[in-house]
Amino acid sequence: MSPIKLSLYGSSGDPEESYELDDAELEGKLRQTVDAHDDFSMGDALRQGLQHVADNGPMRPSVD
């Protein structure tokens, strides 16, 4: 499976930054979640994930 690629565009319309996420397990889980909901797109999932991090900061690993 190829990596998920995300490009951030500025107001000029040119890509400012590009990222690749090469995590097949995470990609598979994300695709399963999106596929399980007819009214939920990959764009919706990415938008919600980005919004969550912007609002709450990064997740911290749990210390057991």
Backbone hydrogen bonds, N-H to C=O, Kabsch-Sander energy under -0.5 kcal/mol:
donor,donor_aa,acceptor,acceptor_aa,energy
4,I,21,L,-2.2
6,L,19,Y,-2.7
8,L,17,E,-2.9
9,Y,7,S,-0.5
10,G,14,D,-1.6
13,G,10,G,-1.7
16,E,8,L,-3.2
17,E,8,L,-1.4
19,Y,6,L,-2.9
21,L,4,I,-3.0
22,D,20,E,-0.6
23,D,21,L,-1.0
27,E,23,D,-2.7
28,G,24,A,-2.4
29,K,25,E,-2.2
30,L,26,L,-2.6
31,R,27,E,-2.7
32,Q,28,G,-2.3
33,T,29,K,-2.2
34,V,30,L,-2.5
35,D,31,R,-2.9
36,A,32,Q,-1.7
37,H,34,V,-1.3
38,D,36,A,-0.5
40,F,37,H,-1.7
45,A,41,S,-2.2
46,L,42,M,-2.6
47,R,43,G,-2.6
48,Q,44,D,-2.6
49,G,45,A,-2.4
50,L,46,L,-2.7
51,Q,47,R,-2.5
52,H,48,Q,-2.4
53,V,49,G,-2.0
54,A,50,L,-2.5
55,D,51,Q,-2.4
56,N,52,H,-2.6
57,G,53,V,-2.5
64,D,62,S,-0.7
